[in-house]
């Protein structure tokens, strides 16, 4: 996944260079999960926490390894509540375990 994030970062850096200075922008990293419930004693209490952690790990990577400014990044978690697939096969469930990176205004 890091290689894919690095590839997106190259594109984002090109776009960011062209944003007008008076536009207050952020890169929002959205974490998502499938609908599988956490088992008792798991690292994360629920899918909200897992999706937040997923997004936060990407934000921290973008700051520490790719040099993005902290004040231009936001980590958000959607849990299982924004699926792209409603199926129950392993492949369909895997589609919902994802991050999305969006360039938007504050």
Jmol script that loads the backbone (N, CA, C; Angstrom):
load data "model"
ATOM      1  N   UNK A   1       0.782  -1.193   0.000  1.00  0.00           N
ATOM      2  CA  UNK A   1       0.000   0.000   0.000  1.00  0.00           C
ATOM      3  C   UNK A   1       0.836   1.276   0.000  1.00  0.00           C
ATOM      4  N   UNK A   2       2.016   1.219   0.624  1.00  0.00           N
ATOM      5  CA  UNK A   2       2.847   2.419   0.699  1.00  0.00           C
ATOM      6  C   UNK A   2       3.253   2.912  -0.683  1.00  0.00           C
ATOM      7  N   UNK A   3       3.554   1.984  -1.586  1.00  0.00           N
ATOM      8  CA  UNK A   3       3.939   2.374  -2.941  1.00  0.00           C
ATOM      9  C   UNK A   3       2.799   3.103  -3.640  1.00  0.00           C
ATOM     10  N   UNK A   4       1.588   2.617  -3.460  1.00  0.00           N
ATOM     11  CA  UNK A   4       0.424   3.283  -4.068  1.00  0.00           C
ATOM     12  C   UNK A   4       0.222   4.670  -3.483  1.00  0.00           C
ATOM     13  N   UNK A   5       0.401   4.799  -2.172  1.00  0.00           N
ATOM     14  CA  UNK A   5       0.268   6.112  -1.527  1.00  0.00           C
ATOM     15  C   UNK A   5       1.354   7.053  -2.040  1.00  0.00           C
ATOM     16  N   UNK A   6       2.554   6.545  -2.196  1.00  0.00           N
ATOM     17  CA  UNK A   6       3.640   7.362  -2.745  1.00  0.00           C
ATOM     18  C   UNK A   6       3.295   7.840  -4.155  1.00  0.00           C
ATOM     19  N   UNK A   7       2.710   6.968  -4.964  1.00  0.00           N
ATOM     20  CA  UNK A   7       2.322   7.353  -6.323  1.00  0.00           C
ATOM     21  C   UNK A   7       1.264   8.458  -6.301  1.00  0.00           C
ATOM     22  N   UNK A   8       0.294   8.336  -5.410  1.00  0.00           N
ATOM     23  CA  UNK A   8      -0.742   9.363  -5.275  1.00  0.00           C
ATOM     24  C   UNK A   8      -0.112  10.658  -4.768  1.00  0.00           C
ATOM     25  N   UNK A   9       0.839  10.553  -3.854  1.00  0.00           N
ATOM     26  CA  UNK A   9       1.499  11.738  -3.300  1.00  0.00           C
ATOM     27  C   UNK A   9       2.215  12.542  -4.375  1.00  0.00           C
ATOM     28  N   UNK A  10       2.820  11.869  -5.326  1.00  0.00           N
ATOM     29  CA  UNK A  10       3.484  12.571  -6.426  1.00  0.00           C
ATOM     30  C   UNK A  10       2.466  13.421  -7.184  1.00  0.00           C
ATOM     31  N   UNK A  11       1.323  12.843  -7.477  1.00  0.00           N
ATOM     32  CA  UNK A  11       0.259  13.570  -8.184  1.00  0.00           C
ATOM     33  C   UNK A  11      -0.260  14.713  -7.323  1.00  0.00           C
ATOM     34  N   UNK A  12      -0.498  14.445  -6.036  1.00  0.00           N
ATOM     35  CA  UNK A  12      -1.003  15.489  -5.142  1.00  0.00           C
ATOM     36  C   UNK A  12      -0.030  16.660  -5.056  1.00  0.00           C
ATOM     37  N   UNK A  13       1.251  16.373  -4.964  1.00  0.00           N
ATOM     38  CA  UNK A  13       2.243  17.456  -4.899  1.00  0.00           C
ATOM     39  C   UNK A  13       2.206  18.325  -6.153  1.00  0.00           C
ATOM     40  N   UNK A  14       1.956  17.723  -7.303  1.00  0.00           N
ATOM     41  CA  UNK A  14       1.847  18.493  -8.539  1.00  0.00           C
ATOM     42  C   UNK A  14       0.608  19.378  -8.512  1.00  0.00           C
ATOM     43  N   UNK A  15      -0.501  18.834  -8.059  1.00  0.00           N
ATOM     44  CA  UNK A  15      -1.757  19.586  -8.003  1.00  0.00           C
ATOM     45  C   UNK A  15      -1.668  20.697  -6.968  1.00  0.00           C
ATOM     46  N   UNK A  16      -1.123  20.379  -5.803  1.00  0.00           N
ATOM     47  CA  UNK A  16      -1.020  21.345  -4.709  1.00  0.00           C
ATOM     48  C   UNK A  16      -0.213  22.567  -5.135  1.00  0.00           C
ATOM     49  N   UNK A  17       0.791  22.354  -5.939  1.00  0.00           N
ATOM     50  CA  UNK A  17       1.622  23.474  -6.399  1.00  0.00           C
ATOM     51  C   UNK A  17       0.821  24.480  -7.230  1.00  0.00           C
ATOM     52  N   UNK A  18      -0.298  24.040  -7.781  1.00  0.00           N
ATOM     53  CA  UNK A  18      -1.107  24.912  -8.637  1.00  0.00           C
ATOM     54  C   UNK A  18      -2.326  25.512  -7.925  1.00  0.00           C
ATOM     55  N   UNK A  19      -2.523  25.175  -6.660  1.00  0.00           N
ATOM     56  CA  UNK A  19      -3.668  25.704  -5.915  1.00  0.00           C
ATOM     57  C   UNK A  19      -3.397  27.160  -5.558  1.00  0.00           C
ATOM     58  N   UNK A  20      -4.364  28.044  -5.798  1.00  0.00           N
ATOM     59  CA  UNK A  20      -4.174  29.459  -5.419  1.00  0.00           C
ATOM     60  C   UNK A  20      -3.855  29.589  -3.929  1.00  0.00           C
ATOM     61  N   UNK A  21      -2.967  30.509  -3.617  1.00  0.00           N
ATOM     62  CA  UNK A  21      -2.502  30.695  -2.234  1.00  0.00           C
ATOM     63  C   UNK A  21      -3.632  31.052  -1.264  1.00  0.00           C
ATOM     64  N   UNK A  22      -4.706  31.685  -1.757  1.00  0.00           N
ATOM     65  CA  UNK A  22      -5.789  32.101  -0.866  1.00  0.00           C
ATOM     66  C   UNK A  22      -6.826  30.993  -0.622  1.00  0.00           C
ATOM     67  N   UNK A  23      -6.659  29.817  -1.214  1.00  0.00           N
ATOM     68  CA  UNK A  23      -7.590  28.709  -1.018  1.00  0.00           C
ATOM     69  C   UNK A  23      -7.113  27.852   0.150  1.00  0.00           C
ATOM     70  N   UNK A  24      -7.975  27.669   1.138  1.00  0.00           N
ATOM     71  CA  UNK A  24      -7.644  26.904   2.333  1.00  0.00           C
ATOM     72  C   UNK A  24      -7.993  25.431   2.091  1.00  0.00           C
ATOM     73  N   UNK A  25      -7.009  24.635   1.694  1.00  0.00           N
ATOM     74  CA  UNK A  25      -7.237  23.252   1.284  1.00  0.00           C
ATOM     75  C   UNK A  25      -6.670  22.268   2.291  1.00  0.00           C
ATOM     76  N   UNK A  26      -7.201  21.036   2.226  1.00  0.00           N
ATOM     77  CA  UNK A  26      -6.661  19.915   2.991  1.00  0.00           C
ATOM     78  C   UNK A  26      -6.718  18.654   2.134  1.00  0.00           C
ATOM     79  N   UNK A  27      -5.901  17.704   2.501  1.00  0.00           N
ATOM     80  CA  UNK A  27      -5.994  16.356   1.947  1.00  0.00           C
ATOM     81  C   UNK A  27      -6.637  15.513   3.038  1.00  0.00           C
ATOM     82  N   UNK A  28      -7.834  15.013   2.739  1.00  0.00           N
ATOM     83  CA  UNK A  28      -8.590  14.222   3.713  1.00  0.00           C
ATOM     84  C   UNK A  28      -8.404  12.743   3.396  1.00  0.00           C
ATOM     85  N   UNK A  29      -7.935  12.007   4.378  1.00  0.00           N
ATOM     86  CA  UNK A  29      -7.747  10.564   4.232  1.00  0.00           C
ATOM     87  C   UNK A  29      -8.883   9.878   5.001  1.00  0.00           C
ATOM     88  N   UNK A  30      -9.737   9.191   4.254  1.00  0.00           N
ATOM     89  CA  UNK A  30     -10.895   8.513   4.834  1.00  0.00           C
ATOM     90  C   UNK A  30     -10.614   7.025   4.977  1.00  0.00           C
ATOM     91  N   UNK A  31     -10.788   6.505   6.188  1.00  0.00           N
ATOM     92  CA  UNK A  31     -10.635   5.075   6.436  1.00  0.00           C
ATOM     93  C   UNK A  31     -11.992   4.394   6.443  1.00  0.00           C
ATOM     94  N   UNK A  32     -12.042   3.179   5.907  1.00  0.00           N
ATOM     95  CA  UNK A  32     -13.279   2.395   5.835  1.00  0.00           C
ATOM     96  C   UNK A  32     -12.987   0.952   6.240  1.00  0.00           C
ATOM     97  N   UNK A  33     -14.017   0.251   6.651  1.00  0.00           N
ATOM     98  CA  UNK A  33     -13.896  -1.162   7.010  1.00  0.00           C
ATOM     99  C   UNK A  33     -15.028  -1.951   6.361  1.00  0.00           C
ATOM    100  N   UNK A  34     -14.936  -3.269   6.473  1.00  0.00           N
ATOM    101  CA  UNK A  34     -16.084  -4.085   6.093  1.00  0.00           C
ATOM    102  C   UNK A  34     -17.018  -4.171   7.306  1.00  0.00           C
ATOM    103  N   UNK A  35     -18.056  -4.951   7.214  1.00  0.00           N
ATOM    104  CA  UNK A  35     -19.052  -5.011   8.295  1.00  0.00           C
ATOM    105  C   UNK A  35     -18.764  -6.082   9.339  1.00  0.00           C
ATOM    106  N   UNK A  36     -17.614  -6.715   9.268  1.00  0.00           N
ATOM    107  CA  UNK A  36     -17.263  -7.739  10.242  1.00  0.00           C
ATOM    108  C   UNK A  36     -17.065  -7.101  11.610  1.00  0.00           C
ATOM    109  N   UNK A  37     -17.730  -7.648  12.622  1.00  0.00           N
ATOM    110  CA  UNK A  37     -17.602  -7.120  13.987  1.00  0.00           C
ATOM    111  C   UNK A  37     -16.264  -7.516  14.588  1.00  0.00           C
ATOM    112  N   UNK A  38     -15.769  -6.669  15.467  1.00  0.00           N
ATOM    113  CA  UNK A  38     -14.539  -6.970  16.183  1.00  0.00           C
ATOM    114  C   UNK A  38     -14.812  -8.077  17.197  1.00  0.00           C
ATOM    115  N   UNK A  39     -13.830  -8.929  17.400  1.00  0.00           N
ATOM    116  CA  UNK A  39     -13.961  -9.971  18.417  1.00  0.00           C
ATOM    117  C   UNK A  39     -13.545  -9.385  19.763  1.00  0.00           C
ATOM    118  N   UNK A  40     -14.103  -9.880  20.839  1.00  0.00           N
ATOM    119  CA  UNK A  40     -13.706  -9.383  22.161  1.00  0.00           C
ATOM    120  C   UNK A  40     -12.198  -9.514  22.358  1.00  0.00           C
ATOM    121  N   UNK A  41     -11.597  -8.474  22.881  1.00  0.00           N
ATOM    122  CA  UNK A  41     -10.163  -8.466  23.120  1.00  0.00           C
ATOM    123  C   UNK A  41      -9.328  -8.057  21.921  1.00  0.00           C
ATOM    124  N   UNK A  42      -9.974  -7.701  20.813  1.00  0.00           N
ATOM    125  CA  UNK A  42      -9.236  -7.273  19.625  1.00  0.00           C
ATOM    126  C   UNK A  42      -8.548  -5.944  19.892  1.00  0.00           C
ATOM    127  N   UNK A  43      -7.589  -5.612  19.063  1.00  0.00           N
ATOM    128  CA  UNK A  43      -6.841  -4.363  19.221  1.00  0.00           C
ATOM    129  C   UNK A  43      -7.763  -3.149  19.167  1.00  0.00           C
ATOM    130  N   UNK A  44      -8.796  -3.208  18.317  1.00  0.00           N
ATOM    131  CA  UNK A  44      -9.720  -2.091  18.163  1.00  0.00           C
ATOM    132  C   UNK A  44     -11.087  -2.471  18.723  1.00  0.00           C
ATOM    133  N   UNK A  45     -11.717  -1.521  19.392  1.00  0.00           N
ATOM    134  CA  UNK A  45     -13.012  -1.774  20.026  1.00  0.00           C
ATOM    135  C   UNK A  45     -14.098  -2.067  18.994  1.00  0.00           C
ATOM    136  N   UNK A  46     -14.056  -1.325  17.873  1.00  0.00           N
ATOM    137  CA  UNK A  46     -15.093  -1.486  16.857  1.00  0.00           C
ATOM    138  C   UNK A  46     -14.568  -0.980  15.510  1.00  0.00           C
ATOM    139  N   UNK A  47     -15.409  -1.037  14.502  1.00  0.00           N
ATOM    140  CA  UNK A  47     -15.000  -0.619  13.159  1.00  0.00           C
ATOM    141  C   UNK A  47     -14.747   0.879  13.062  1.00  0.00           C
ATOM    142  N   UNK A  48     -15.351   1.673  13.938  1.00  0.00           N
ATOM    143  CA  UNK A  48     -15.047   3.105  13.961  1.00  0.00           C
ATOM    144  C   UNK A  48     -13.572   3.302  14.275  1.00  0.00           C
ATOM    145  N   UNK A  49     -13.108   2.639  15.343  1.00  0.00           N
ATOM    146  CA  UNK A  49     -11.707   2.780  15.737  1.00  0.00           C
ATOM    147  C   UNK A  49     -10.769   2.236  14.666  1.00  0.00           C
ATOM    148  N   UNK A  50     -11.120   1.105  14.067  1.00  0.00           N
ATOM    149  CA  UNK A  50     -10.281   0.521  13.026  1.00  0.00           C
ATOM    150  C   UNK A  50     -10.168   1.442  11.819  1.00  0.00           C
ATOM    151  N   UNK A  51     -11.289   2.021  11.402  1.00  0.00           N
ATOM    152  CA  UNK A  51     -11.254   2.914  10.243  1.00  0.00           C
ATOM    153  C   UNK A  51     -10.452   4.176  10.543  1.00  0.00           C
ATOM    154  N   UNK A  52     -10.571   4.694  11.770  1.00  0.00           N
ATOM    155  CA  UNK A  52      -9.775   5.856  12.179  1.00  0.00           C
ATOM    156  C   UNK A  52      -8.291   5.525  12.168  1.00  0.00           C
ATOM    157  N   UNK A  53      -7.954   4.366  12.719  1.00  0.00           N
ATOM    158  CA  UNK A  53      -6.546   3.954  12.773  1.00  0.00           C
ATOM    159  C   UNK A  53      -5.994   3.759  11.368  1.00  0.00           C
ATOM    160  N   UNK A  54      -6.796   3.217  10.490  1.00  0.00           N
ATOM    161  CA  UNK A  54      -6.373   3.004   9.098  1.00  0.00           C
ATOM    162  C   UNK A  54      -6.045   4.351   8.450  1.00  0.00           C
ATOM    163  N   UNK A  55      -6.923   5.329   8.615  1.00  0.00           N
ATOM    164  CA  UNK A  55      -6.699   6.660   8.037  1.00  0.00           C
ATOM    165  C   UNK A  55      -5.502   7.344   8.699  1.00  0.00           C
ATOM    166  N   UNK A  56      -5.405   7.241  10.005  1.00  0.00           N
ATOM    167  CA  UNK A  56      -4.324   7.900  10.733  1.00  0.00           C
ATOM    168  C   UNK A  56      -2.960   7.335  10.354  1.00  0.00           C
ATOM    169  N   UNK A  57      -2.889   6.038  10.107  1.00  0.00           N
ATOM    170  CA  UNK A  57      -1.604   5.454   9.712  1.00  0.00           C
ATOM    171  C   UNK A  57      -1.141   6.017   8.369  1.00  0.00           C
ATOM    172  N   UNK A  58      -2.077   6.271   7.467  1.00  0.00           N
ATOM    173  CA  UNK A  58      -1.733   6.858   6.168  1.00  0.00           C
ATOM    174  C   UNK A  58      -1.295   8.311   6.352  1.00  0.00           C
ATOM    175  N   UNK A  59      -2.012   9.068   7.168  1.00  0.00           N
ATOM    176  CA  UNK A  59      -1.659  10.464   7.423  1.00  0.00           C
ATOM    177  C   UNK A  59      -0.256  10.543   8.030  1.00  0.00           C
ATOM    178  N   UNK A  60       0.018   9.701   9.005  1.00  0.00           N
ATOM    179  CA  UNK A  60       1.346   9.720   9.636  1.00  0.00           C
ATOM    180  C   UNK A  60       2.441   9.353   8.637  1.00  0.00           C
ATOM    181  N   UNK A  61       2.174   8.402   7.765  1.00  0.00           N
ATOM    182  CA  UNK A  61       3.129   8.034   6.716  1.00  0.00           C
ATOM    183  C   UNK A  61       3.363   9.203   5.771  1.00  0.00           C
ATOM    184  N   UNK A  62       2.294   9.896   5.400  1.00  0.00           N
ATOM    185  CA  UNK A  62       2.420  11.035   4.488  1.00  0.00           C
ATOM    186  C   UNK A  62       3.223  12.164   5.119  1.00  0.00           C
ATOM    187  N   UNK A  63       3.116  12.336   6.419  1.00  0.00           N
ATOM    188  CA  UNK A  63       3.878  13.374   7.121  1.00  0.00           C
ATOM    189  C   UNK A  63       5.335  12.946   7.289  1.00  0.00           C
ATOM    190  N   UNK A  64       5.544  11.778   7.893  1.00  0.00           N
ATOM    191  CA  UNK A  64       6.896  11.340   8.260  1.00  0.00           C
ATOM    192  C   UNK A  64       7.747  10.949   7.055  1.00  0.00           C
ATOM    193  N   UNK A  65       7.150  10.253   6.103  1.00  0.00           N
ATOM    194  CA  UNK A  65       7.949   9.709   5.004  1.00  0.00           C
ATOM    195  C   UNK A  65       7.851  10.509   3.712  1.00  0.00           C
ATOM    196  N   UNK A  66       6.752  11.227   3.528  1.00  0.00           N
ATOM    197  CA  UNK A  66       6.553  11.924   2.260  1.00  0.00           C
ATOM    198  C   UNK A  66       6.606  13.438   2.395  1.00  0.00           C
ATOM    199  N   UNK A  67       6.738  13.950   3.638  1.00  0.00           N
ATOM    200  CA  UNK A  67       6.940  15.368   3.856  1.00  0.00           C
ATOM    201  C   UNK A  67       5.727  16.261   3.695  1.00  0.00           C
ATOM    202  N   UNK A  68       4.533  15.701   3.792  1.00  0.00           N
ATOM    203  CA  UNK A  68       3.346  16.551   3.698  1.00  0.00           C
ATOM    204  C   UNK A  68       3.199  17.360   4.981  1.00  0.00           C
ATOM    205  N   UNK A  69       2.766  18.615   4.867  1.00  0.00           N
ATOM    206  CA  UNK A  69       2.582  19.439   6.069  1.00  0.00           C
ATOM    207  C   UNK A  69       1.399  18.941   6.909  1.00  0.00           C
ATOM    208  N   UNK A  70       1.618  18.862   8.216  1.00  0.00           N
ATOM    209  CA  UNK A  70       0.596  18.352   9.144  1.00  0.00           C
ATOM    210  C   UNK A  70      -0.704  19.126   9.083  1.00  0.00           C
ATOM    211  N   UNK A  71      -0.614  20.437   8.871  1.00  0.00           N
ATOM    212  CA  UNK A  71      -1.820  21.262   8.883  1.00  0.00           C
ATOM    213  C   UNK A  71      -2.646  21.144   7.605  1.00  0.00           C
ATOM    214  N   UNK A  72      -2.168  20.342   6.669  1.00  0.00           N
ATOM    215  CA  UNK A  72      -2.900  20.145   5.412  1.00  0.00           C
ATOM    216  C   UNK A  72      -3.461  18.727   5.285  1.00  0.00           C
ATOM    217  N   UNK A  73      -3.443  17.966   6.375  1.00  0.00           N
ATOM    218  CA  UNK A  73      -3.942  16.597   6.354  1.00  0.00           C
ATOM    219  C   UNK A  73      -4.995  16.394   7.430  1.00  0.00           C
ATOM    220  N   UNK A  74      -5.965  15.536   7.138  1.00  0.00           N
ATOM    221  CA  UNK A  74      -6.998  15.167   8.104  1.00  0.00           C
ATOM    222  C   UNK A  74      -7.276  13.678   7.969  1.00  0.00           C
ATOM    223  N   UNK A  75      -7.398  13.003   9.103  1.00  0.00           N
ATOM    224  CA  UNK A  75      -7.733  11.576   9.119  1.00  0.00           C
ATOM    225  C   UNK A  75      -9.162  11.424   9.619  1.00  0.00           C
ATOM    226  N   UNK A  76      -9.992  10.752   8.830  1.00  0.00           N
ATOM    227  CA  UNK A  76     -11.377  10.527   9.221  1.00  0.00           C
ATOM    228  C   UNK A  76     -11.713   9.047   9.077  1.00  0.00           C
ATOM    229  N   UNK A  77     -12.627   8.588   9.912  1.00  0.00           N
ATOM    230  CA  UNK A  77     -13.038   7.188   9.868  1.00  0.00           C
ATOM    231  C   UNK A  77     -14.535   7.064   9.664  1.00  0.00           C
ATOM    232  N   UNK A  78     -14.925   6.183   8.788  1.00  0.00           N
ATOM    233  CA  UNK A  78     -16.337   5.962   8.476  1.00  0.00           C
ATOM    234  C   UNK A  78     -16.836   4.592   8.911  1.00  0.00           C
ATOM    235  N   UNK A  79     -15.972   3.800   9.540  1.00  0.00           N
ATOM    236  CA  UNK A  79     -16.387   2.460   9.939  1.00  0.00           C
ATOM    237  C   UNK A  79     -16.862   1.666   8.738  1.00  0.00           C
ATOM    238  N   UNK A  80     -17.922   0.917   8.935  1.00  0.00           N
ATOM    239  CA  UNK A  80     -18.492   0.101   7.858  1.00  0.00           C
ATOM    240  C   UNK A  80     -19.659   0.779   7.160  1.00  0.00           C
ATOM    241  N   UNK A  81     -19.875   2.056   7.435  1.00  0.00           N
ATOM    242  CA  UNK A  81     -21.116   2.712   7.038  1.00  0.00           C
ATOM    243  C   UNK A  81     -21.127   3.363   5.658  1.00  0.00           C
ATOM    244  N   UNK A  82     -20.026   3.258   4.908  1.00  0.00           N
ATOM    245  CA  UNK A  82     -19.971   3.781   3.545  1.00  0.00           C
ATOM    246  C   UNK A  82     -19.406   2.701   2.611  1.00  0.00           C
ATOM    247  N   UNK A  83     -20.085   1.565   2.509  1.00  0.00           N
ATOM    248  CA  UNK A  83     -19.532   0.481   1.686  1.00  0.00           C
ATOM    249  C   UNK A  83     -19.581   0.804   0.195  1.00  0.00           C
ATOM    250  N   UNK A  84     -18.643   0.220  -0.540  1.00  0.00           N
ATOM    251  CA  UNK A  84     -18.690   0.285  -1.998  1.00  0.00           C
ATOM    252  C   UNK A  84     -19.241  -1.028  -2.553  1.00  0.00           C
ATOM    253  N   UNK A  85     -19.265  -2.050  -1.712  1.00  0.00           N
ATOM    254  CA  UNK A  85     -19.827  -3.339  -2.093  1.00  0.00           C
ATOM    255  C   UNK A  85     -20.737  -3.833  -0.974  1.00  0.00           C
ATOM    256  N   UNK A  86     -21.883  -4.365  -1.348  1.00  0.00           N
ATOM    257  CA  UNK A  86     -22.833  -4.873  -0.360  1.00  0.00           C
ATOM    258  C   UNK A  86     -22.838  -6.399  -0.312  1.00  0.00           C
ATOM    259  N   UNK A  87     -21.923  -7.025  -1.045  1.00  0.00           N
ATOM    260  CA  UNK A  87     -21.853  -8.476  -1.079  1.00  0.00           C
ATOM    261  C   UNK A  87     -21.194  -9.047   0.160  1.00  0.00           C
ATOM    262  N   UNK A  88     -21.215 -10.383   0.252  1.00  0.00           N
ATOM    263  CA  UNK A  88     -20.662 -11.048   1.434  1.00  0.00           C
ATOM    264  C   UNK A  88     -19.518 -12.010   1.103  1.00  0.00           C
ATOM    265  N   UNK A  89     -19.101 -12.041  -0.162  1.00  0.00           N
ATOM    266  CA  UNK A  89     -17.947 -12.884  -0.480  1.00  0.00           C
ATOM    267  C   UNK A  89     -16.677 -12.211   0.034  1.00  0.00           C
ATOM    268  N   UNK A  90     -15.605 -12.986   0.138  1.00  0.00           N
ATOM    269  CA  UNK A  90     -14.339 -12.428   0.620  1.00  0.00           C
ATOM    270  C   UNK A  90     -13.873 -11.277  -0.263  1.00  0.00           C
ATOM    271  N   UNK A  91     -14.032 -11.418  -1.565  1.00  0.00           N
ATOM    272  CA  UNK A  91     -13.612 -10.372  -2.493  1.00  0.00           C
ATOM    273  C   UNK A  91     -14.450  -9.107  -2.327  1.00  0.00           C
ATOM    274  N   UNK A  92     -15.747  -9.279  -2.150  1.00  0.00           N
ATOM    275  CA  UNK A  92     -16.636  -8.118  -1.981  1.00  0.00           C
ATOM    276  C   UNK A  92     -16.371  -7.422  -0.651  1.00  0.00           C
ATOM    277  N   UNK A  93     -16.164  -8.178   0.401  1.00  0.00           N
ATOM    278  CA  UNK A  93     -15.874  -7.583   1.710  1.00  0.00           C
ATOM    279  C   UNK A  93     -14.543  -6.830   1.664  1.00  0.00           C
ATOM    280  N   UNK A  94     -13.562  -7.378   0.947  1.00  0.00           N
ATOM    281  CA  UNK A  94     -12.241  -6.742   0.855  1.00  0.00           C
ATOM    282  C   UNK A  94     -12.332  -5.363   0.208  1.00  0.00           C
ATOM    283  N   UNK A  95     -13.268  -5.178  -0.698  1.00  0.00           N
ATOM    284  CA  UNK A  95     -13.421  -3.869  -1.353  1.00  0.00           C
ATOM    285  C   UNK A  95     -13.783  -2.776  -0.354  1.00  0.00           C
ATOM    286  N   UNK A  96     -14.400  -3.144   0.736  1.00  0.00           N
ATOM    287  CA  UNK A  96     -14.807  -2.152   1.733  1.00  0.00           C
ATOM    288  C   UNK A  96     -13.701  -1.815   2.725  1.00  0.00           C
ATOM    289  N   UNK A  97     -12.661  -2.614   2.776  1.00  0.00           N
ATOM    290  CA  UNK A  97     -11.511  -2.332   3.645  1.00  0.00           C
ATOM    291  C   UNK A  97     -10.532  -1.487   2.841  1.00  0.00           C
ATOM    292  N   UNK A  98     -10.665  -0.174   2.991  1.00  0.00           N
ATOM    293  CA  UNK A  98      -9.927   0.717   2.099  1.00  0.00           C
ATOM    294  C   UNK A  98      -9.686   2.081   2.746  1.00  0.00           C
ATOM    295  N   UNK A  99      -8.858   2.858   2.067  1.00  0.00           N
ATOM    296  CA  UNK A  99      -8.753   4.279   2.365  1.00  0.00           C
ATOM    297  C   UNK A  99      -9.091   5.029   1.081  1.00  0.00           C
ATOM    298  N   UNK A 100      -9.535   6.249   1.247  1.00  0.00           N
ATOM    299  CA  UNK A 100      -9.764   7.152   0.132  1.00  0.00           C
ATOM    300  C   UNK A 100      -9.029   8.445   0.448  1.00  0.00           C
ATOM    301  N   UNK A 101      -8.371   9.005  -0.548  1.00  0.00           N
ATOM    302  CA  UNK A 101      -7.634  10.261  -0.370  1.00  0.00           C
ATOM    303  C   UNK A 101      -8.306  11.317  -1.217  1.00  0.00           C
ATOM    304  N   UNK A 102      -8.696  12.425  -0.559  1.00  0.00           N
ATOM    305  CA  UNK A 102      -9.447  13.476  -1.252  1.00  0.00           C
ATOM    306  C   UNK A 102      -8.814  14.835  -0.993  1.00  0.00           C
ATOM    307  N   UNK A 103      -8.707  15.605  -2.033  1.00  0.00           N
ATOM    308  CA  UNK A 103      -8.264  16.994  -1.932  1.00  0.00           C
ATOM    309  C   UNK A 103      -9.524  17.842  -1.847  1.00  0.00           C
ATOM    310  N   UNK A 104      -9.651  18.623  -0.776  1.00  0.00           N
ATOM    311  CA  UNK A 104     -10.874  19.394  -0.564  1.00  0.00           C
ATOM    312  C   UNK A 104     -10.547  20.695   0.185  1.00  0.00           C
ATOM    313  N   UNK A 105     -11.550  21.514   0.381  1.00  0.00           N
ATOM    314  CA  UNK A 105     -11.390  22.747   1.152  1.00  0.00           C
ATOM    315  C   UNK A 105     -11.638  22.483   2.627  1.00  0.00           C
ATOM    316  N   UNK A 106     -11.029  23.309   3.465  1.00  0.00           N
ATOM    317  CA  UNK A 106     -11.294  23.241   4.915  1.00  0.00           C
ATOM    318  C   UNK A 106     -12.651  23.811   5.190  1.00  0.00           C
TER     319      UNK A 106
END
end "model"
wireframe off; spacefill off
backbone 0.3
color backbone group
